[in-house]
Amino acid sequence: MILKLHTPLRRDVGCDSRFRAFRVHLPTLREAISCPVDGAVPPGTAARMIGVDIRTLRALISRACVESVMAIEPQSGWLRWYISENSLEEFRRTYITVTQLAARTRRNSGAEAIIQADRGIAPLPLHERCQTIYRCADIG
């Protein structure tokens, strides 16, 4: 894995240049493992980036609001579903969660949802247990 990720190696001063003498800087290795893979991020990280939970992220994937891609996970080498960073940026520009909208207007998120419903603005049709998300174009 160290060679595959091109992680820099260090050696102690005065040691031979044998493989056993090399050391890995752990923070560098952690950063290499957690960095995006081929322009994609793990689902948990993607959910935090856009401010939703995993259930809502899965619903957004099924509605094709966010694009998922298969990528090889660096830690295990397994093929896993990752979320495209480009689609996350597009999602941020196009949609807003009721929590983000409430923080912007300094209202309670429940009150904000009621205000938007009174204005006739419908949220995305997601499962009832998912977070409420609006199109930015509808909010104005």
C-alpha positions in Angstrom: 0.0 0.0 0.0 2.9 2.4 0.8 4.4 1.8 -2.6 1.0 2.0 -4.4 0.2 5.4 -2.8 3.8 6.7 -3.4 4.1 7.6 0.3 7.4 9.2 1.1 9.8 7.1 3.2 12.4 8.3 5.6 15.5 6.7 7.1 17.4 7.3 10.3 20.6 9.2 10.0 23.6 6.8 9.7 21.6 3.7 8.7 22.1 1.5 5.7 19.8 2.1 2.8 18.1 -1.3 3.3 14.3 -1.5 3.3 14.1 -2.3 7.0 15.9 1.0 7.8 13.1 3.1 6.2 10.3 4.6 8.2 6.9 6.0 7.3 5.7 9.3 8.7 2.3 8.3 10.1 0.5 11.6 9.6 1.6 11.5 5.9 0.3 7.9 5.6 -3.0 8.8 7.2 -3.4 11.7 4.8 -2.6 9.6 1.8 -5.1 6.9 2.9 -7.9 9.4 3.6 -7.4 11.6 0.5 -10.0 11.3 -2.4 -9.6 8.4 -4.7 -9.7 9.3 -8.4 -11.8 12.4 -7.8 -14.2 10.6 -5.4 -14.8 10.6 -1.6 -16.2 8.0 0.7 -20.0 8.3 1.4 -19.5 9.3 5.0 -17.2 12.2 4.0 -19.5 13.2 1.1 -22.5 13.3 3.5 -20.6 15.6 5.9 -19.4 17.8 3.0 -23.0 18.6 1.9 -24.5 18.6 5.3 -26.8 15.5 5.2 -26.9 12.1 6.7 -26.1 8.8 5.0 -29.8 7.9 4.5 -30.4 11.2 2.6 -27.2 10.8 0.6 -28.4 7.3 -0.5 -31.7 8.8 -1.5 -29.9 11.5 -3.5 -27.9 8.9 -5.3 -31.0 6.9 -6.2 -32.6 10.2 -7.6 -29.4 10.9 -9.5 -28.8 14.2 -7.8 -25.4 13.0 -6.8 -23.2 10.7 -8.9 -21.6 7.6 -7.4 -18.6 5.8 -8.9 -16.8 2.5 -8.2 -13.3 3.0 -6.8 -10.7 0.9 -5.2 -10.5 1.7 -1.5 -6.8 2.4 -0.5 -7.0 0.9 2.9 -8.3 -2.5 1.9 -7.9 -2.7 -1.9 -11.6 -3.5 -2.2 -13.9 -2.1 -4.9 -16.4 0.2 -3.2 -19.0 2.9 -4.0 -17.6 6.4 -3.7 -19.2 9.8 -4.5 -17.9 12.0 -7.3 -16.4 15.3 -6.0 -17.7 17.1 -9.1 -21.3 16.0 -8.5 -20.9 17.2 -4.8 -19.8 20.6 -6.0 -22.7 20.7 -8.5 -25.1 19.6 -5.7 -23.9 22.5 -3.5 -24.5 25.0 -6.2 -28.0 23.6 -7.1 -29.5 22.5 -3.8 -29.8 23.7 -0.2 -30.9 21.8 2.9 -33.5 23.2 5.2 -30.9 23.3 8.0 -28.5 25.4 5.9 -31.4 27.7 4.9 -32.5 28.1 8.5 -28.9 29.0 9.5 -28.8 31.6 6.8 -32.1 33.2 7.8 -31.5 32.6 11.6 -34.8 30.7 12.0 -35.6 27.3 13.4 -35.4 24.6 10.6 -39.0 23.5 11.3 -40.3 27.0 11.0 -38.3 27.5 7.8 -39.8 24.4 6.3 -43.3 25.7 7.1 -42.5 29.1 5.6 -41.3 27.5 2.4 -44.4 25.3 2.3 -46.6 28.4 2.7 -44.8 30.0 -0.2 -45.6 27.0 -2.3 -42.0 25.8 -2.6 -41.9 22.0 -2.6 -38.8 20.1 -1.4 -37.2 17.3 -3.3 -39.4 14.2 -3.2 -37.3 12.1 -1.0 -38.3 9.4 1.6 -40.1 10.8 4.6 -37.2 10.0 6.9 -34.7 11.9 4.8 -33.7 15.5 5.4 -35.6 18.3 3.6 -33.8 19.7 0.6 -34.8 22.6 -1.8 -33.6 23.8 -5.1 -31.7 27.0 -4.8 -33.5 28.4 -7.9 -36.9 27.9 -6.1 -35.8 29.7 -3.0 -34.5 32.7 -4.8 
